[in-house]
């Protein structure tokens, strides 16, 4: 599911990416997804 907007919060000891998606649901409908992040430190 493509992101509609992305924001990254960071501090000295953390990085917190947030993905916002645009969805449209009718009453009683639901939708699920999983987003995985992989960070590599060189």
N, CA, C and O atoms as a GROMACS GRO file, in nm:
protein
  168
    1UNK      N    1   0.086  -0.116   0.000
    1UNK     CA    2   0.000   0.000   0.000
    1UNK      C    3   0.091   0.123   0.000
    1UNK      O    4   0.170   0.141   0.093
    2UNK      N    5   0.081   0.207  -0.098
    2UNK     CA    6   0.169   0.324  -0.104
    2UNK      C    7   0.136   0.426   0.005
    2UNK      O    8   0.020   0.442   0.045
    3UNK      N    9   0.238   0.492   0.051
    3UNK     CA   10   0.220   0.594   0.154
    3UNK      C   11   0.166   0.723   0.092
    3UNK      O   12   0.210   0.764  -0.015
    4UNK      N   13   0.072   0.785   0.160
    4UNK     CA   14   0.022   0.916   0.118
    4UNK      C   15   0.113   1.026   0.172
    4UNK      O   16   0.124   1.134   0.114
    5UNK      N   17   0.179   0.995   0.285
    5UNK     CA   18   0.267   1.092   0.349
    5UNK      C   19   0.361   1.014   0.440
    5UNK      O   20   0.322   0.913   0.497
    6UNK      N   21   0.482   1.060   0.454
    6UNK     CA   22   0.579   0.997   0.543
    6UNK      C   23   0.644   1.103   0.630
    6UNK      O   24   0.673   1.214   0.583
    7UNK      N   25   0.666   1.069   0.756
    7UNK     CA   26   0.730   1.158   0.851
    7UNK      C   27   0.833   1.076   0.928
    7UNK      O   28   0.808   0.960   0.960
    8UNK      N   29   0.946   1.136   0.957
    8UNK     CA   30   1.048   1.069   1.039
    8UNK      C   31   1.079   1.157   1.159
    8UNK      O   32   1.119   1.272   1.145
    9UNK      N   33   1.061   1.100   1.278
    9UNK     CA   34   1.100   1.166   1.402
    9UNK      C   35   1.232   1.103   1.445
    9UNK      O   36   1.246   0.981   1.438
   10UNK      N   37   1.328   1.183   1.487
   10UNK     CA   38   1.456   1.128   1.529
   10UNK      C   39   1.511   1.207   1.647
   10UNK      O   40   1.488   1.327   1.661
   11UNK      N   41   1.582   1.136   1.730
   11UNK     CA   42   1.650   1.196   1.843
   11UNK      C   43   1.785   1.129   1.860
   11UNK      O   44   1.824   1.046   1.777
   12UNK      N   45   1.856   1.163   1.964
   12UNK     CA   46   1.990   1.106   1.983
   12UNK      C   47   1.992   0.953   1.993
   12UNK      O   48   2.091   0.890   1.959
   13UNK      N   49   1.883   0.894   2.040
   13UNK     CA   50   1.883   0.748   2.061
   13UNK      C   51   1.769   0.676   1.990
   13UNK      O   52   1.744   0.559   2.020
   14UNK      N   53   1.698   0.742   1.898
   14UNK     CA   54   1.588   0.674   1.830
   14UNK      C   55   1.562   0.732   1.692
   14UNK      O   56   1.595   0.847   1.663
   15UNK      N   57   1.501   0.651   1.608
   15UNK     CA   58   1.447   0.693   1.478
   15UNK      C   59   1.308   0.632   1.470
   15UNK      O   60   1.291   0.512   1.492
   16UNK      N   61   1.210   0.714   1.437
   16UNK     CA   62   1.071   0.666   1.434
   16UNK      C   63   1.005   0.706   1.302
   16UNK      O   64   0.952   0.816   1.292
   17UNK      N   65   1.007   0.618   1.202
   17UNK     CA   66   0.939   0.650   1.077
   17UNK      C   67   0.789   0.626   1.089
   17UNK      O   68   0.746   0.528   1.150
   18UNK      N   69   0.711   0.714   1.033
   18UNK     CA   70   0.565   0.699   1.032
   18UNK      C   71   0.516   0.708   0.889
   18UNK      O   72   0.553   0.801   0.816
   19UNK      N   73   0.434   0.614   0.849
   19UNK     CA   74   0.374   0.613   0.717
   19UNK      C   75   0.224   0.637   0.732
   19UNK      O   76   0.158   0.572   0.814
   20UNK      N   77   0.170   0.729   0.657
   20UNK     CA   78   0.027   0.757   0.658
   20UNK      C   79  -0.030   0.712   0.525
   20UNK      O   80   0.021   0.749   0.419
   21UNK      N   81  -0.136   0.633   0.530
   21UNK     CA   82  -0.197   0.581   0.408
   21UNK      C   83  -0.339   0.634   0.396
   21UNK      O   84  -0.406   0.660   0.496
   22UNK      N   85  -0.383   0.648   0.275
   22UNK     CA   86  -0.520   0.694   0.251
   22UNK      C   87  -0.605   0.572   0.219
   22UNK      O   88  -0.579   0.501   0.121
   23UNK      N   89  -0.706   0.548   0.300
   23UNK     CA   90  -0.797   0.436   0.275
   23UNK      C   91  -0.941   0.486   0.280
   23UNK      O   92  -0.972   0.587   0.342
   24UNK      N   93  -1.026   0.412   0.214
   24UNK     CA   94  -1.168   0.443   0.215
   24UNK      C   95  -1.243   0.314   0.245
   24UNK      O   96  -1.231   0.215   0.173
   25UNK      N   97  -1.320   0.315   0.354
   25UNK     CA   98  -1.394   0.195   0.395
   25UNK      C   99  -1.540   0.229   0.416
   25UNK      O  100  -1.576   0.337   0.462
   26UNK      N  101  -1.622   0.135   0.381
   26UNK     CA  102  -1.764   0.146   0.410
   26UNK      C  103  -1.789   0.093   0.551
   26UNK      O  104  -1.707   0.017   0.603
   27UNK      N  105  -1.900   0.130   0.615
   27UNK     CA  106  -1.931   0.077   0.748
   27UNK      C  107  -1.927  -0.076   0.748
   27UNK      O  108  -1.984  -0.141   0.661
   28UNK      N  109  -1.859  -0.132   0.848
   28UNK     CA  110  -1.849  -0.277   0.860
   28UNK      C  111  -1.729  -0.336   0.787
   28UNK      O  112  -1.696  -0.453   0.810
   29UNK      N  113  -1.662  -0.261   0.700
   29UNK     CA  114  -1.544  -0.311   0.629
   29UNK      C  115  -1.420  -0.291   0.714
   29UNK      O  116  -1.415  -0.204   0.802
   30UNK      N  117  -1.319  -0.371   0.686
   30UNK     CA  118  -1.191  -0.353   0.754
   30UNK      C  119  -1.079  -0.381   0.654
   30UNK      O  120  -1.100  -0.441   0.548
   31UNK      N  121  -0.962  -0.337   0.689
   31UNK     CA  122  -0.845  -0.359   0.604
   31UNK      C  123  -0.724  -0.373   0.695
   31UNK      O  124  -0.712  -0.300   0.794
   32UNK      N  125  -0.635  -0.464   0.663
   32UNK     CA  126  -0.516  -0.487   0.743
   32UNK      C  127  -0.393  -0.482   0.653
   32UNK      O  128  -0.400  -0.516   0.535
   33UNK      N  129  -0.280  -0.439   0.711
   33UNK     CA  130  -0.155  -0.443   0.638
   33UNK      C  131  -0.041  -0.445   0.738
   33UNK      O  132  -0.058  -0.416   0.857
   34UNK      N  133   0.074  -0.480   0.689
   34UNK     CA  134   0.196  -0.484   0.769
   34UNK      C  135   0.303  -0.406   0.694
   34UNK      O  136   0.318  -0.422   0.573
   35UNK      N  137   0.375  -0.323   0.764
   35UNK     CA  138   0.486  -0.249   0.705
   35UNK      C  139   0.611  -0.288   0.782
   35UNK      O  140   0.612  -0.287   0.905
   36UNK      N  141   0.716  -0.321   0.710
   36UNK     CA  142   0.841  -0.365   0.771
   36UNK      C  143   0.952  -0.266   0.736
   36UNK      O  144   0.963  -0.223   0.621
   37UNK      N  145   1.032  -0.232   0.834
   37UNK     CA  146   1.146  -0.142   0.814
   37UNK      C  147   1.274  -0.221   0.839
   37UNK      O  148   1.282  -0.300   0.934
   38UNK      N  149   1.372  -0.200   0.755
   38UNK     CA  150   1.504  -0.260   0.775
   38UNK      C  151   1.606  -0.148   0.777
   38UNK      O  152   1.616  -0.070   0.682
   39UNK      N  153   1.682  -0.139   0.885
   39UNK     CA  154   1.785  -0.039   0.900
   39UNK      C  155   1.920  -0.108   0.900
   39UNK      O  156   1.939  -0.210   0.967
   40UNK      N  157   2.012  -0.053   0.827
   40UNK     CA  158   2.147  -0.108   0.822
   40UNK      C  159   2.245  -0.002   0.869
   40UNK      O  160   2.245   0.110   0.819
   41UNK      N  161   2.326  -0.039   0.964
   41UNK     CA  162   2.428   0.053   1.016
   41UNK      C  163   2.562   0.007   0.960
   41UNK      O  164   2.602  -0.108   0.979
   42UNK      N  165   2.628   0.095   0.893
   42UNK     CA  166   2.759   0.061   0.834
   42UNK      C  167   2.872   0.100   0.926
   42UNK      O  168   2.988   0.079   0.893
   0.00000   0.00000   0.00000
